[in-house]
C-alpha cells in the first residue's frame, strides 16, 4: 500500500510545545513528549487509513518575536494544512524578571505579523490559536497579581486575534482552573507554567474536543 498523507498538521510554540523533541527524523522522538505527541498519537490511529502527517517545531524559550523570526523556515517551508500555535508565557516571564530599560512587549505585534503573513502566503491553511495559561504555584507565586494581569492581557489578545483571522480558539485557562478541583496546581503545572504529564493530557483532550468539533476538523 502506498503512503499518501491526507493532511499536514504543524504544532508551533515554546517549551510547552517543544516537549523535549529531537532535532532529527527519528519518528519515536521528533514530536517530543507533550500535548503535540498526544494529539498526533490519537489522530494517527483514528485516521490511519488517511495517514495525516504531524510536525512539531516548538522551541524552548521562544517568545512570539522568536516565532516570527523563524516562520519562513519552520512554517512556510512545511506547507501545513493546519497550524496550531501556543505562545506567550516566555513573553510574560521576561517581563516578570525585569528586562533592561527600553523593554517592549512585542507579543501582540509579532503575533499579528506572523498571522498576517500566513494568511497572505497560505490563505487556505487552517489556524488554531491556543490560549496561554498559568496556575499559582512555583515560579508564579511571587508577583502572582502581575502574572495574572499580564497573562490575562495575552489571553484576551489571542482570543481577539483568533476572531480577526478566522482561527479556531482553544481556551485552556478554565480547563486548568477546573482541574484544581481534583488536584493541586503543581499536579498539573509543576512550576505554575510547564505542564506535567497530566497537564499535557488535559491540553490534548481540550484541543481535540475543540478542533475536532470545528470547521477545521482533521479527517
trRosetta pair geometry for C-beta under 8 A, 3 or more apart (Angstrom, degrees):
i j d omega theta_ij theta_ji phi_ij phi_ji
3 51 6.0 -137 -159 152 80 171
4 50 7.9 -66 95 -160 86 50
4 51 6.5 125 74 54 46 126
5 8 6.5 56 140 -67 133 78
5 50 7.9 63 -160 151 35 68
5 51 5.3 -94 -102 112 56 96
5 52 6.4 78 -162 -140 85 24
5 53 4.2 -3 -145 -25 144 112
6 47 7.2 -106 42 166 138 122
6 50 3.7 -11 -17 173 143 107
6 51 6.5 130 -3 63 85 61
6 52 5.7 -52 58 -80 92 67
6 219 7.8 -87 133 105 145 44
7 50 7.6 22 8 143 86 120
7 52 5.0 -17 63 -124 84 96
7 53 7.3 -160 97 31 41 73
7 81 4.4 -86 -157 48 90 151
7 82 6.8 32 165 1 121 104
7 218 6.0 -150 77 -145 150 91
8 52 7.4 175 -83 -170 24 75
8 53 4.9 -20 -109 72 71 105
8 54 8.0 168 -159 -83 52 26
8 55 7.1 17 -177 -4 93 109
8 78 6.6 -171 159 151 137 94
8 79 6.4 68 62 99 156 71
8 80 4.7 -129 112 -126 101 55
8 81 5.1 123 50 2 69 87
8 82 7.5 177 92 30 52 68
9 40 7.4 -174 81 -97 127 90
9 43 7.8 32 14 92 160 156
9 52 6.1 27 -3 166 112 120
9 53 7.1 168 24 86 69 51
9 54 5.1 -20 70 -109 99 71
9 55 7.2 180 91 27 50 69
9 80 6.4 74 -129 -156 15 111
9 81 6.9 -44 -71 60 56 87
9 82 4.8 -12 -116 67 77 105
9 84 7.1 21 -180 -6 95 108
9 218 6.4 -14 -70 -105 134 143
10 54 7.8 160 -84 -160 32 52
10 55 4.7 -13 -112 67 74 106
10 56 7.9 162 -159 -87 56 24
10 57 6.4 -4 -169 10 102 111
10 75 6.4 131 138 -128 161 71
10 78 5.7 114 -84 98 133 146
10 80 3.9 -86 -7 -82 116 154
10 82 7.1 178 28 92 69 55
10 83 4.9 -17 70 -112 106 70
10 84 7.0 -178 92 26 53 70
11 17 5.3 -172 148 -160 107 115
11 31 8.0 75 33 -150 134 83
11 36 4.0 -127 34 -115 174 126
11 39 7.8 133 -72 56 133 134
11 54 7.3 20 -9 -174 102 96
11 55 7.0 -166 26 95 69 57
11 56 4.8 -13 63 -114 111 69
11 57 7.1 165 82 28 58 63
11 58 6.2 -33 124 -34 95 103
11 84 5.1 -21 -110 69 64 106
11 86 7.8 -7 -171 12 90 101
12 17 6.6 29 130 147 15 169
12 57 5.5 -11 -103 72 74 97
12 58 6.3 149 -162 -76 27 64
12 67 6.3 95 163 -146 116 117
12 74 7.2 120 -115 128 108 114
12 75 6.5 0 -80 -86 143 109
12 83 6.2 3 2 -172 121 98
12 84 6.9 165 25 83 72 51
12 85 4.9 -20 74 -105 103 72
12 86 7.6 164 90 28 55 59
12 87 7.5 -25 123 -45 88 110
13 16 6.1 -56 131 66 135 88
13 17 3.2 118 59 -6 115 139
13 18 7.4 -124 89 -28 83 68
13 58 4.3 -13 66 -114 75 105
13 62 7.0 161 155 70 37 126
13 67 7.4 -11 -111 -96 25 130
13 85 6.2 144 -70 -163 85 50
13 86 4.0 1 -102 67 146 76
13 87 5.2 -155 -132 -65 73 71
13 130 7.7 -26 -83 50 138 127
14 17 6.3 104 50 24 36 95
14 18 6.7 -55 142 -14 35 106
14 58 6.1 -17 62 -167 10 98
14 59 6.7 -46 -132 78 43 51
14 60 6.3 66 172 -130 71 30
14 61 6.5 -174 -156 40 101 17
14 62 4.4 -152 -102 54 78 85
14 63 7.6 36 -85 -68 124 28
14 86 7.3 -100 24 105 77 83
14 87 6.0 113 -23 -120 98 67
14 89 6.5 -132 55 52 150 96
14 90 5.3 171 -121 -15 156 123
15 18 4.9 -48 -134 34 38 122
15 19 7.8 129 170 -45 53 36
15 58 7.0 150 -92 152 9 116
15 59 7.8 -31 -68 128 53 29
15 60 3.6 51 -89 -122 92 79
15 61 6.5 67 -45 -26 104 48
15 62 7.9 167 -28 21 63 79
15 90 7.8 113 3 -58 98 117
15 194 6.6 -39 109 -109 119 113
16 19 7.5 14 161 -57 28 77
16 34 6.4 153 170 -167 51 157
16 35 7.5 10 157 15 88 114
16 58 7.2 -111 71 -164 51 150
16 86 6.0 -84 86 117 122 133
16 89 7.1 85 -21 22 127 140
16 193 7.9 -117 -67 152 114 78
16 194 6.3 -157 -89 -126 82 66
16 195 6.4 79 -141 7 98 101
16 203 8.0 154 168 -83 116 171
17 32 7.6 125 148 38 45 159
17 34 6.6 -160 -141 83 20 144
17 35 7.5 -60 -110 55 56 98
17 36 5.8 66 -159 -35 74 127
17 56 6.5 -176 159 -159 90 97
17 58 2.8 178 98 -83 101 147
17 86 5.4 156 -54 55 112 111
18 21 5.7 -127 -176 14 59 97
18 32 5.8 148 145 -95 40 151
18 34 7.4 72 74 5 41 140
18 56 7.3 128 -126 156 30 115
18 58 3.8 -129 -56 110 55 104
18 59 5.8 91 -84 -107 120 13
18 60 4.7 -77 28 -49 166 76
19 31 7.4 -9 77 137 135 57
19 32 2.7 108 85 150 103 131
19 33 4.9 -168 168 49 107 47
19 34 2.9 -134 -91 -4 126 104
19 35 7.5 -159 -68 23 136 55
19 36 6.3 -150 5 35 142 103
19 37 6.2 -145 126 -11 160 113
19 56 7.1 -57 39 -177 111 154
19 58 6.9 73 4 67 78 139
19 200 7.4 83 -110 -120 120 142
20 32 5.2 125 60 -144 57 87
20 33 5.6 -8 56 20 114 100
20 34 7.7 132 22 -28 80 96
21 29 6.5 135 -157 153 55 72
21 30 5.7 44 -172 -169 105 34
21 31 6.1 -122 -113 120 114 9
21 32 3.4 -63 -60 -58 84 86
21 33 8.0 -177 -71 -7 59 59
21 56 5.1 -172 -81 97 161 131
21 58 7.1 116 9 58 130 91
22 26 5.4 9 71 47 160 112
22 29 3.8 59 -11 118 121 118
22 30 5.2 -66 60 -84 93 57
23 30 8.0 115 -92 -121 10 84
24 29 7.6 38 58 78 89 115
24 30 6.7 -115 79 -83 49 105
25 30 6.3 -8 -140 -60 25 148
26 29 4.7 20 96 36 115 102
26 30 5.9 154 67 -36 60 92
27 30 6.4 -44 -109 21 30 109
29 32 7.5 47 179 -75 58 27
30 55 8.0 -49 140 -138 113 56
30 56 6.6 164 145 41 68 103
31 36 5.5 -149 -176 115 91 101
31 37 4.3 130 121 -93 112 78
31 40 5.4 -109 -142 44 154 153
31 54 6.2 28 -103 114 124 120
31 56 4.8 122 -138 -12 51 131
32 36 6.1 61 53 59 112 114
32 37 5.6 -132 81 -39 65 114
32 56 5.5 -122 4 132 106 165
32 58 7.2 -31 -21 54 155 119
33 37 5.7 -28 -123 17 25 159
33 200 7.8 24 132 167 63 178
34 37 5.9 115 54 15 40 100
34 38 7.3 -81 133 -2 35 99
34 195 7.0 108 -143 66 103 120
34 200 4.7 -139 -158 -127 64 133
34 203 7.9 -4 166 65 93 140
35 38 5.4 -57 -147 38 38 113
35 39 6.1 37 157 -19 71 104
35 195 7.3 57 -39 55 105 158
35 200 4.5 -148 -58 -163 72 80
35 201 7.7 -162 -103 -64 77 19
35 203 4.0 -56 -100 95 146 121
35 204 4.5 -167 -149 -60 81 82
35 207 6.6 111 169 -3 122 142
36 39 6.0 -54 -147 37 29 108
36 40 6.2 25 156 -15 64 112
36 54 7.2 156 171 171 93 124
36 56 4.7 110 129 -100 156 117
36 58 7.0 -164 -23 -7 148 127
36 84 7.9 171 -107 79 93 131
37 40 5.9 -60 -144 42 27 109
37 41 6.1 33 156 -27 64 107
37 56 7.6 -19 -56 -55 71 148
38 41 5.7 -50 -145 30 28 115
38 42 6.6 25 158 -16 61 105
38 200 6.1 145 -10 142 138 101
38 201 6.2 -168 -137 -104 164 58
38 203 8.0 117 57 78 135 87
38 204 3.7 -59 101 -95 127 160
39 42 6.1 -59 -153 36 29 108
39 43 6.2 11 160 -4 66 114
39 54 7.8 161 97 -128 91 145
39 204 5.0 -154 -57 -140 77 92
39 207 5.7 -45 -93 93 133 135
39 208 6.2 -173 -124 -62 89 96
40 43 6.2 -64 -139 47 28 101
40 44 5.6 33 162 -28 66 113
40 54 3.9 -98 -119 26 124 178
41 44 6.0 -57 -142 32 21 112
41 45 6.9 14 160 -11 58 106
42 45 6.4 -69 -162 36 27 103
42 46 6.2 13 154 -10 67 115
42 204 7.3 135 -4 168 134 120
42 208 6.5 -24 92 -97 153 146
43 46 5.5 -57 -136 45 36 108
43 47 5.5 -3 173 15 73 115
43 52 6.0 -31 135 50 114 141
43 54 7.7 121 73 -62 119 128
43 208 7.7 -164 -56 -114 100 107
43 218 5.8 15 -152 95 141 137
44 47 6.8 -66 -124 57 18 84
44 48 6.6 56 158 -84 56 72
44 51 7.9 27 -147 -135 76 46
44 52 6.6 -121 -95 58 62 91
44 54 7.1 -80 -64 -7 110 126
45 48 5.8 -8 -152 -47 30 108
47 50 4.8 -50 172 50 95 106
47 51 7.4 -143 125 -27 87 16
47 52 5.4 36 99 -9 137 108
47 218 6.9 -83 -40 132 161 97
47 219 6.8 -166 -110 -150 126 31
48 51 6.7 28 -169 -71 40 62
50 219 7.4 71 28 146 169 43
52 218 6.1 29 -99 176 159 123
55 78 5.6 -82 17 -155 169 152
55 80 7.1 -115 37 -85 122 115
57 70 8.0 -158 162 120 122 123
57 74 4.2 147 -178 -178 147 112
57 75 7.1 -146 63 -67 158 66
57 78 7.6 -142 -38 -25 138 151
58 62 7.4 -145 -168 25 62 134
58 86 7.7 -8 -104 60 123 97
59 62 4.7 88 77 -39 92 122
59 66 7.1 -115 78 137 124 127
59 70 7.7 52 1 46 146 158
61 66 7.6 36 112 20 76 176
61 90 6.0 111 -169 -122 35 149
62 66 4.1 -139 -146 86 81 132
62 67 5.5 92 164 -55 128 79
62 87 6.9 -67 112 -126 103 106
62 90 6.2 149 85 36 34 155
63 66 5.1 103 48 4 64 101
63 67 7.3 -119 101 -4 38 88
63 87 7.2 93 -174 -176 33 110
63 90 4.8 -122 -78 99 71 109
63 91 4.6 107 -144 -71 103 78
63 94 6.8 -21 -80 -8 135 138
63 106 7.3 78 139 69 128 100
63 107 6.9 -103 179 -87 96 80
63 110 7.5 80 128 59 90 162
64 67 5.4 -51 -152 33 36 116
64 68 6.4 37 151 -20 67 104
64 87 5.1 118 -84 138 74 137
64 88 7.0 33 -50 -80 105 55
64 91 5.9 6 0 -59 96 135
64 106 6.5 -155 74 108 107 81
64 107 4.4 112 10 -135 142 60
64 108 7.9 93 87 -18 167 18
64 110 3.9 141 125 86 100 123
64 111 4.8 -54 -156 -55 140 82
64 114 7.6 -143 -178 6 87 131
65 68 5.6 -50 -148 35 34 113
65 69 6.4 41 152 -26 64 104
65 106 4.8 35 -58 100 120 135
65 107 7.8 -91 -29 -85 81 40
65 110 4.3 -125 -81 -87 58 155
66 69 5.6 -51 -150 30 33 116
66 70 6.8 4 161 3 65 106
67 70 6.8 -79 -156 48 26 89
67 71 6.7 56 148 -68 64 89
67 85 7.5 83 -172 -145 154 113
67 87 5.6 -62 -30 -97 152 153
67 110 7.0 114 59 147 92 121
67 114 6.3 -36 117 -60 101 166
68 71 5.5 -21 -152 -27 36 121
68 110 4.4 -130 -17 -167 141 96
68 111 7.8 -113 -58 -67 114 27
68 113 5.5 45 -135 85 138 117
68 114 4.5 -130 -103 -59 83 110
70 73 5.3 -61 -170 52 76 107
70 74 4.7 33 139 7 103 121
70 75 7.9 115 118 -6 70 91
71 74 6.7 -72 -120 56 19 84
71 75 4.8 -29 -165 29 63 127
71 76 6.6 62 143 -15 75 98
71 114 5.1 -169 -90 -131 149 105
71 117 6.6 92 123 87 151 140
71 118 7.6 -106 -173 -64 129 92
72 75 7.2 -23 -64 51 5 83
72 76 5.1 -32 -141 35 45 125
72 77 6.8 64 153 -32 57 96
73 76 7.8 29 -12 47 13 86
73 77 5.8 -4 -157 -3 32 135
74 77 7.2 13 -51 36 10 108
74 78 7.4 -1 172 -15 36 119
75 78 6.3 -76 -161 31 23 105
75 80 7.0 -64 -163 11 69 118
75 83 6.5 29 -147 -115 112 137
75 114 7.9 92 25 -169 166 111
75 118 7.2 -60 144 -99 140 106
76 79 7.4 30 176 -68 43 52
76 118 8.0 -148 -77 -109 87 69
76 121 5.7 -37 -118 137 120 153
76 122 7.0 -169 -120 -28 77 120
79 122 7.4 169 -139 -106 57 133
80 83 5.2 112 90 -66 142 80
80 122 7.7 66 63 167 68 166
80 125 6.1 76 93 -144 78 124
81 125 6.2 -164 -162 -128 25 73
81 126 6.5 25 144 18 66 98
82 125 6.7 175 -87 -174 26 77
82 126 4.1 -16 -110 68 82 110
82 127 7.7 -169 -155 -68 63 20
82 128 6.6 34 177 -10 102 108
82 216 6.0 115 -118 -177 124 115
82 218 6.7 -91 6 -81 158 103
83 118 6.9 -95 34 -148 155 147
83 125 6.1 37 -6 154 102 122
83 126 7.2 174 24 89 60 59
83 127 5.7 -13 65 -113 93 63
83 128 7.0 -166 96 30 46 75
84 128 4.1 -17 -109 72 77 118
84 130 6.5 49 178 -30 91 112
84 170 8.0 20 -150 -2 105 141
84 207 7.3 40 -149 -151 147 129
84 211 7.7 -40 -95 -85 122 149
85 127 7.4 -14 5 -165 111 87
85 128 7.0 163 19 86 65 62
85 129 5.6 -17 64 -114 101 60
85 130 6.5 -163 90 19 47 86
86 130 4.0 -26 -88 68 89 130
86 132 7.0 131 -170 -84 77 67
87 90 7.7 -54 -165 32 74 97
87 91 7.4 64 154 -12 87 115
87 107 7.5 177 125 -144 104 100
87 111 7.0 -176 79 -95 129 105
87 132 7.2 -58 96 -70 30 113
88 91 5.5 -59 -154 35 42 115
88 92 6.3 36 154 -16 73 105
88 107 6.1 64 -118 -146 73 141
88 132 3.5 -95 74 -56 135 150
88 151 7.2 101 141 -130 120 73
88 154 4.4 120 -159 178 132 147
88 158 7.0 -65 -60 -52 145 130
89 92 5.6 -54 -152 39 37 111
89 93 6.1 41 150 -26 69 106
89 132 5.4 177 -53 -155 77 120
89 134 7.1 140 -120 -71 107 96
89 151 7.5 15 -105 -106 68 108
89 193 5.3 128 -174 -156 142 112
90 93 5.2 -47 -137 35 38 116
90 94 6.4 44 160 -23 66 98
91 94 6.2 -52 -154 29 26 110
91 95 7.0 17 152 -11 59 108
91 105 6.6 84 175 -152 109 83
91 106 7.4 -132 -131 59 119 65
91 107 4.3 61 -163 -69 169 117
91 154 7.1 140 77 -96 126 136
92 95 5.9 -65 -156 40 34 107
92 96 6.2 34 151 -23 70 107
92 132 7.5 156 -11 148 133 151
92 134 7.9 -104 103 -50 158 136
92 147 6.7 79 165 -139 127 67
92 150 4.6 137 -131 123 101 129
92 151 5.6 12 -100 -69 160 77
92 154 6.6 -83 -58 -22 114 145
93 96 5.6 -54 -146 34 32 113
93 97 6.4 23 158 -14 66 109
93 139 7.6 -5 -121 152 106 140
93 193 7.3 30 -74 -111 120 160
94 97 6.1 -64 -150 40 28 105
94 99 5.6 35 159 -65 94 111
94 103 7.6 -175 137 -151 106 128
95 98 7.8 51 -180 -68 33 25
95 99 6.5 -39 -103 -11 47 108
95 103 6.9 148 -108 151 76 140
95 105 6.3 8 -75 -89 138 104
95 150 6.2 172 80 -126 136 152
96 143 5.6 153 -151 101 104 152
96 146 6.3 140 -112 112 87 122
96 147 6.4 21 -94 -82 135 82
96 150 7.3 -129 -59 23 92 158
99 103 3.4 110 85 -91 131 138
100 103 6.3 142 66 -52 50 93
105 108 7.4 48 125 9 94 93
106 109 5.0 -67 -161 51 70 112
106 110 5.0 62 141 -22 98 109
107 110 6.3 -66 -142 42 21 103
107 111 5.8 21 164 -20 63 115
107 154 6.2 -36 129 -113 158 102
107 157 7.1 99 115 100 112 159
108 111 5.8 -57 -140 38 24 111
108 112 6.2 23 161 -18 62 110
108 157 5.3 -104 -98 -155 100 143
109 112 6.0 -60 -151 36 24 109
109 113 6.5 26 153 -21 62 107
110 113 5.6 -53 -149 33 33 113
110 114 6.5 24 159 -14 67 104
111 114 6.3 -60 -151 37 28 103
111 115 6.4 22 154 -14 64 111
111 157 7.3 103 63 141 154 118
111 158 7.5 -94 -174 -97 158 73
111 161 6.1 -62 135 -102 120 166
112 115 5.8 -61 -148 41 31 109
112 116 6.1 33 155 -22 67 107
112 161 6.6 -132 -88 -117 72 118
113 116 5.8 -56 -147 35 28 111
113 117 6.3 22 158 -14 65 108
114 117 5.8 -53 -144 40 32 109
114 118 6.2 37 154 -24 64 107
115 118 5.6 -52 -145 35 31 113
115 119 6.4 30 157 -17 64 105
115 127 7.0 60 -133 -136 96 158
115 161 6.2 178 -26 -177 168 114
115 165 4.8 -83 174 -88 128 161
115 167 7.7 -80 -137 -40 124 137
116 119 6.0 -58 -151 37 28 108
116 120 6.3 26 151 -18 64 110
117 120 5.5 -57 -147 39 34 113
117 121 5.9 16 162 -7 71 112
118 121 6.2 -61 -134 46 27 97
118 122 5.7 -40 -173 50 66 97
118 125 6.4 -92 174 69 101 130
118 127 6.9 105 118 -84 144 121
119 122 7.6 -68 -105 70 14 57
119 123 5.7 47 -175 -111 57 64
119 165 6.2 -131 -59 -148 131 102
120 123 7.2 14 -124 -66 8 86
122 125 4.0 28 134 -11 118 124
126 167 7.8 115 176 -131 61 68
126 168 7.3 11 177 1 104 110
126 216 4.1 127 -162 -130 144 117
127 162 7.6 -164 115 -128 110 69
127 165 6.0 -21 66 122 159 117
127 166 7.4 102 44 89 114 62
127 167 3.6 -64 100 -112 107 106
127 168 7.1 170 95 22 57 68
128 167 6.4 176 -90 -179 18 99
128 168 4.8 -21 -111 68 74 101
128 170 6.2 34 178 -22 100 114
128 207 7.5 70 166 -151 144 96
128 211 5.8 -11 -110 -98 140 119
128 216 6.6 -165 -65 104 99 161
129 158 5.2 -174 155 -177 122 97
129 159 8.0 -174 103 -83 127 29
129 161 6.2 157 -115 92 169 105
129 162 4.4 -136 45 -80 131 102
129 165 8.0 98 -34 63 132 119
129 167 4.9 70 -9 123 104 142
129 168 7.3 170 25 81 67 47
129 169 5.5 -24 71 -107 95 64
129 170 7.1 -173 89 19 43 79
130 158 7.7 -44 85 173 30 147
130 170 4.6 -22 -111 63 69 116
130 172 6.2 36 -179 -25 89 131
130 203 7.8 38 -159 -160 139 108
130 207 7.1 -26 -101 -96 118 104
131 155 5.3 39 -159 -133 103 88
131 158 5.8 164 -108 87 58 141
131 159 7.1 21 -96 -59 105 87
131 169 6.9 56 -50 180 95 91
131 170 6.3 -138 2 92 83 62
131 171 5.1 25 -1 -131 147 41
131 172 4.5 -173 69 23 98 88
131 173 5.8 -85 130 -15 131 88
132 151 5.8 -128 110 -150 111 93
132 154 5.2 -11 43 117 133 131
132 155 6.3 -121 56 -74 79 74
132 158 6.8 146 2 -20 86 151
132 172 7.6 -115 134 60 3 124
132 173 8.0 29 98 -61 44 99
133 151 7.3 89 -131 -179 16 134
133 155 7.9 73 -79 -88 56 116
133 172 4.6 -99 -43 108 136 107
133 173 4.6 -176 -116 -86 95 64
133 175 7.8 -55 -108 56 158 94
133 176 5.3 126 172 6 138 143
133 189 7.7 -152 115 -69 101 146
134 140 5.2 134 177 -93 125 159
134 147 5.7 -110 113 159 168 119
134 148 7.5 -130 70 -85 127 55
134 151 5.2 -132 3 -63 119 171
134 173 7.9 -3 32 -118 53 96
134 189 7.1 -171 -154 128 42 169
134 192 5.6 21 -168 161 89 86
134 193 5.9 -19 -117 -92 85 65
135 140 7.0 149 85 52 37 146
135 176 5.7 -125 -62 153 111 127
135 177 7.9 176 -104 -81 94 54
135 180 7.2 163 -139 -73 127 115
135 185 3.9 -179 142 -150 129 111
135 188 6.4 87 -10 76 158 113
135 189 4.7 150 28 42 114 128
135 192 5.3 -136 72 -139 65 62
136 140 5.8 -114 -120 103 43 113
136 141 6.2 88 -178 -96 75 63
136 144 5.4 30 -124 -133 105 131
136 185 5.9 -130 63 -81 56 168
136 192 6.5 9 -139 -125 10 115
137 140 6.7 36 48 50 34 97
137 141 6.4 17 -138 -56 18 100
137 184 7.3 101 -78 151 146 97
137 185 3.9 170 -19 99 127 125
137 186 4.6 -136 155 -60 157 82
137 189 6.8 147 56 86 112 90
137 190 7.9 -108 109 165 124 21
137 191 7.1 -155 108 -171 85 19
137 192 4.6 -177 66 -71 60 88
138 141 6.6 154 62 -14 20 100
138 186 6.6 120 -33 -102 104 97
138 189 7.6 -125 27 123 131 87
138 190 6.6 71 -52 127 151 51
138 191 3.4 -156 152 -157 160 52
138 192 4.2 -153 58 -7 97 97
138 193 7.3 -108 90 7 128 81
139 142 7.8 -66 180 39 39 90
139 191 4.8 41 -7 159 102 102
139 192 5.0 -143 50 50 75 120
139 193 5.8 -24 55 -8 129 117
140 143 7.5 -98 -163 79 49 76
140 144 5.7 76 150 -107 81 73
140 147 4.6 111 -150 -152 98 176
140 191 7.9 121 -6 142 84 65
140 192 3.6 -155 12 157 109 150
140 193 6.7 141 -40 -48 110 87
141 144 5.9 -23 -156 -59 26 108
141 192 7.0 -148 -32 -63 69 151
143 146 4.3 -39 179 41 97 118
143 147 5.8 109 117 -28 85 91
144 147 5.4 -54 -147 36 34 115
144 148 6.3 34 156 -20 67 104
145 148 5.8 -53 -149 35 30 111
145 149 6.4 30 152 -20 63 107
146 149 5.6 -53 -146 36 33 112
146 150 6.2 26 159 -14 67 108
147 150 6.1 -61 -145 40 26 104
147 151 5.9 14 164 -7 66 114
147 192 7.9 -15 -179 153 162 132
148 151 6.2 -60 -136 46 24 102
148 152 5.7 31 159 -26 62 114
149 152 5.7 -58 -147 35 22 116
149 153 6.7 25 154 -21 60 102
150 153 5.8 -51 -155 30 32 111
150 154 6.7 28 149 -15 64 105
151 154 5.4 -53 -150 38 38 113
151 155 6.2 44 150 -25 68 102
151 173 7.9 138 142 -96 118 129
152 155 5.6 -48 -145 32 31 114
152 156 6.6 31 155 -16 62 103
153 156 5.9 -57 -153 36 30 110
153 157 6.2 32 150 -21 65 109
154 157 5.4 -55 -146 37 33 115
154 158 6.2 31 158 -19 68 104
155 158 6.0 -53 -145 35 28 107
155 159 6.5 29 155 -18 62 107
155 173 6.2 -10 -115 -24 147 140
156 159 5.8 -58 -151 37 30 112
156 160 6.3 28 153 -18 65 108
157 160 5.8 -59 -150 38 30 110
157 161 6.3 28 154 -18 66 107
158 161 5.6 -52 -144 37 32 111
158 162 6.3 39 153 -24 64 103
158 169 7.0 131 133 -133 89 104
159 162 5.7 -51 -151 31 30 114
159 163 6.7 29 151 -16 62 104
159 169 5.5 57 -123 -141 64 153
159 171 8.0 28 -92 -86 109 89
160 163 5.7 -54 -153 36 34 111
160 164 6.2 31 152 -19 67 109
161 164 5.5 -55 -141 39 33 111
161 165 5.9 1 168 7 70 113
161 167 7.1 2 123 32 76 133
162 165 6.7 -71 -135 52 20 88
162 167 4.2 -100 -141 74 68 100
162 168 6.9 -61 -162 99 117 12
162 169 3.8 100 134 -68 172 100
163 166 7.9 19 -179 -72 26 35
163 167 8.0 -60 -26 44 20 77
163 169 7.5 -10 -45 -36 69 131
168 210 6.4 146 164 143 116 105
168 211 5.9 114 118 -106 156 70
168 214 4.7 60 -114 166 136 168
168 215 7.7 -167 -70 48 114 77
168 216 5.2 -110 -21 19 137 135
169 210 7.8 -93 93 179 44 144
170 206 6.2 114 -177 130 104 101
170 207 5.5 7 -140 -106 153 65
170 210 4.8 166 -112 65 81 157
170 211 6.9 -23 -80 -45 117 91
171 174 5.8 12 146 27 119 107
171 175 6.9 147 117 -20 77 99
171 206 7.5 -107 79 179 59 130
171 210 7.6 152 25 -84 69 147
172 175 5.1 -55 -155 33 47 121
172 176 6.4 39 154 -15 76 102
172 203 6.3 11 -130 -115 127 82
172 206 6.1 135 -104 101 75 159
173 176 6.1 -61 -155 39 32 103
173 177 6.2 33 150 -20 68 108
174 177 5.2 -50 -141 38 37 115
174 178 6.1 39 158 -21 68 103
175 178 6.1 -57 -152 35 24 109
175 179 6.6 28 149 -25 60 107
175 202 5.7 146 150 166 117 109
175 203 7.6 128 107 -89 150 47
175 206 4.9 -44 -96 -78 158 146
176 179 5.4 -50 -148 29 36 117
176 180 7.3 52 151 -33 61 90
176 188 5.8 156 -142 136 92 150
176 189 6.8 20 -148 -24 137 118
176 199 7.4 23 -110 -136 106 95
176 202 6.8 103 -84 131 68 152
177 180 6.0 -42 -169 8 37 115
178 181 6.2 -35 179 7 52 112
179 182 5.7 -57 -170 37 57 108
179 183 6.9 -29 157 47 86 83
179 188 5.3 96 113 -79 142 149
179 202 6.0 -31 -73 -113 148 149
180 183 7.3 -96 -134 73 34 42
180 184 7.1 27 -142 -135 77 27
180 185 6.3 0 -106 -72 105 68
180 188 7.7 -86 -72 5 64 139
183 187 3.7 -52 136 59 127 163
183 188 6.8 142 85 -36 108 90
183 198 7.6 2 57 131 150 162
184 187 5.4 111 62 -8 64 104
185 188 6.3 -76 -166 43 38 98
185 189 6.2 -40 170 52 80 91
185 192 6.7 17 151 -100 126 68
186 189 7.0 -79 -120 78 31 52
186 190 5.5 46 -165 -138 76 42
186 191 7.7 53 -125 -60 85 25
186 192 7.8 -34 -89 -54 68 61
186 196 7.9 72 158 -36 54 129
187 196 6.6 -86 167 29 37 150
187 198 6.1 -19 152 63 83 149
188 195 6.6 -47 164 -135 62 77
188 196 6.3 -137 -157 28 15 103
188 198 5.8 -90 -106 101 58 106
188 199 4.2 110 -179 -84 63 96
188 202 6.5 5 -145 2 111 151
189 192 5.4 53 119 -144 118 10
189 193 6.0 140 180 33 121 14
189 194 6.3 130 -160 65 77 32
189 195 5.6 -50 -100 -92 66 48
189 196 7.1 -141 -87 -8 17 80
189 199 5.4 108 -69 -108 58 153
190 194 6.0 -33 44 82 92 89
190 195 7.6 80 -3 169 82 14
190 196 5.1 106 -47 -63 98 94
190 199 7.8 -119 -22 -5 73 141
191 194 5.5 32 37 31 103 95
194 199 7.9 126 138 84 43 154
195 198 7.6 -140 -180 75 94 54
195 199 2.8 -151 -151 104 95 123
195 200 4.7 141 116 -51 137 67
195 202 7.4 -151 -139 44 132 104
195 203 6.5 -87 -72 -15 165 126
196 199 4.8 103 41 5 62 103
196 200 7.2 -122 96 -3 35 86
197 200 5.9 -54 -150 35 31 110
197 201 6.6 31 151 -19 63 105
198 201 5.7 -55 -152 35 33 112
198 202 6.6 39 149 -23 64 101
199 202 5.5 -48 -152 29 35 115
199 203 6.7 35 151 -17 65 102
200 203 5.6 -51 -151 35 36 113
200 204 6.3 37 151 -20 67 106
201 204 5.6 -52 -144 37 34 113
201 205 6.3 35 157 -20 66 105
202 205 6.0 -57 -149 35 27 109
202 206 6.4 22 156 -15 63 109
203 206 5.9 -62 -150 39 29 108
203 207 6.1 30 155 -21 67 109
204 207 5.7 -54 -145 36 29 113
204 208 6.3 25 159 -15 64 109
205 208 6.0 -58 -147 39 28 109
205 209 6.2 29 155 -21 64 110
206 209 5.7 -56 -146 36 30 113
206 210 6.2 19 160 -11 66 109
207 210 6.2 -65 -148 41 25 102
207 211 5.7 3 169 -1 67 118
208 211 6.4 -58 -123 48 22 97
208 212 5.2 4 -178 -1 63 125
209 212 6.8 -50 -114 46 10 98
209 213 6.4 -14 169 6 50 121
210 213 6.5 -87 -155 48 18 94
210 214 6.3 20 155 -32 63 121
211 214 5.5 -64 -147 28 32 119
211 216 5.8 -61 -159 88 83 106
211 217 6.8 141 145 -98 66 47
211 218 7.1 21 138 -8 115 95
212 217 5.1 71 -147 -128 45 88
212 218 6.9 -57 -97 33 81 78
213 217 7.1 74 -56 -82 12 110
214 217 6.1 166 64 -47 56 73
